[in-house]
């Protein structure tokens, strides 16, 4: 049997070629992103045991996967929220140590803590300093 344009009909699957042309790019893109993203995540998981920046590589792999997959976007958003919460908790427990100074010129005017009069002992050396002979 032949189609109206003269091409042979293959078991009633004339819809396959137009579907592949219309959806093939999207499917191929999805497959490539999945392979690259999972490979990067897998390398990051190996870096947990082996030396390497696993903390950077795993989120990079999730970011690649998040381009195409909703579950990866949700997981990446959850990890980002946990990181921001952890940083805020660390800053709160450190007494604001993690916050930058409000006025940099004020910090320069006061000078470093090691050179202040309160940190010097009776003999003129700094208390608890490991610098130099002592």
C-alpha positions as CSV (number, residue, x, y, z in Angstrom):
1,X,0.0,0.0,0.0
2,X,1.1,3.5,-0.7
3,X,0.3,6.9,0.8
4,X,-1.3,9.6,-1.3
5,X,2.1,11.2,-1.9
6,X,3.6,7.9,-3.2
7,X,5.6,6.9,-0.1
8,X,5.1,3.3,1.2
9,X,3.0,2.9,4.3
10,X,4.9,1.1,7.0
11,X,2.4,-0.9,9.1
12,X,0.2,2.1,9.7
13,X,3.0,4.1,11.4
14,X,2.9,7.1,9.1
15,X,2.6,9.2,12.2
16,X,6.1,8.3,13.5
17,X,8.2,10.5,11.2
18,X,6.2,13.7,11.9
19,X,6.2,13.0,15.6
20,X,9.9,12.3,15.6
21,X,10.6,15.6,13.8
22,X,8.3,17.5,16.1
23,X,9.3,15.9,19.4
24,X,12.7,14.4,18.6
25,X,14.8,17.5,19.5
26,X,13.0,17.8,22.9
27,X,13.5,14.1,23.7
28,X,17.2,14.2,22.6
29,X,17.8,17.3,24.7
30,X,16.2,15.7,27.7
31,X,18.3,12.6,27.3
32,X,21.6,14.5,26.9
33,X,20.8,16.7,30.0
34,X,20.0,13.6,32.0
35,X,23.2,11.8,31.1
36,X,25.5,14.8,31.7
37,X,23.7,15.8,34.9
38,X,23.7,12.3,36.4
39,X,27.3,11.9,35.4
40,X,28.3,15.1,37.2
41,X,26.3,14.1,40.3
42,X,27.9,10.6,40.3
43,X,31.4,12.2,40.1
44,X,30.5,14.4,43.0
45,X,29.3,11.4,45.0
46,X,32.6,9.7,44.3
47,X,34.4,12.9,45.5
48,X,32.8,12.5,48.9
49,X,35.2,9.6,49.5
50,X,37.9,10.6,47.1
51,X,39.6,14.0,47.4
52,X,37.8,16.7,45.5
53,X,35.3,19.5,45.8
54,X,32.2,17.3,46.2
55,X,30.3,20.2,47.9
56,X,30.6,22.2,44.7
57,X,30.2,19.4,42.1
58,X,27.0,17.8,43.4
59,X,25.0,21.1,43.3
60,X,26.5,21.7,39.8
61,X,25.1,18.4,38.7
62,X,21.7,19.2,40.3
63,X,21.7,22.5,38.5
64,X,22.3,20.8,35.2
65,X,19.5,18.4,35.9
66,X,17.3,21.3,37.1
67,X,17.3,22.7,33.5
68,X,15.0,19.9,32.5
69,X,13.6,18.1,35.5
70,X,11.2,19.6,38.1
71,X,12.3,17.2,40.9
72,X,15.9,18.5,40.6
73,X,14.7,22.1,40.8
74,X,12.9,21.3,44.0
75,X,15.9,19.4,45.5
76,X,18.2,22.3,44.6
77,X,15.8,24.8,46.1
78,X,15.6,22.7,49.3
79,X,19.4,22.5,49.5
80,X,19.7,26.3,49.0
81,X,17.2,27.0,51.7
82,X,18.9,24.7,54.1
83,X,22.3,26.3,53.4
84,X,20.9,29.8,53.9
85,X,19.3,28.7,57.2
86,X,22.5,27.1,58.3
87,X,24.5,30.3,57.5
88,X,21.9,32.4,59.4
89,X,22.1,30.0,62.4
90,X,25.9,30.1,62.4
91,X,25.9,33.9,62.3
92,X,23.5,34.0,65.2
93,X,25.4,31.5,67.3
94,X,28.7,33.3,66.6
95,X,27.3,36.5,67.9
96,X,27.2,38.2,64.6
97,X,30.8,37.3,63.8
98,X,29.9,36.4,60.3
99,X,28.5,39.8,59.5
100,X,30.8,42.3,57.7
101,X,31.6,45.5,59.6
102,X,29.1,48.3,59.1
103,X,31.6,51.0,58.5
104,X,35.1,49.9,57.1
105,X,36.7,53.3,58.0
106,X,35.6,52.8,61.6
107,X,37.4,49.5,61.8
108,X,40.6,51.1,60.4
109,X,40.4,53.9,62.9
110,X,40.2,51.6,65.8
111,X,43.1,49.4,64.6
112,X,43.5,45.7,65.1
113,X,42.6,44.1,68.5
114,X,46.1,42.7,68.9
115,X,47.7,46.1,69.1
116,X,45.2,47.6,71.6
117,X,46.2,48.4,75.2
118,X,43.8,45.8,76.6
119,X,45.5,42.9,74.8
120,X,49.0,43.8,76.1
121,X,50.3,42.2,79.3
122,X,52.5,43.8,82.0
123,X,55.6,43.0,80.1
124,X,54.4,44.5,76.8
125,X,53.7,41.2,75.0
126,X,50.3,40.1,73.8
127,X,48.4,37.7,75.9
128,X,48.1,34.3,74.4
129,X,49.8,35.2,71.2
130,X,51.8,32.5,69.4
131,X,53.7,35.0,67.2
132,X,57.4,35.3,67.6
133,X,59.7,34.0,70.4
134,X,58.3,34.2,73.8
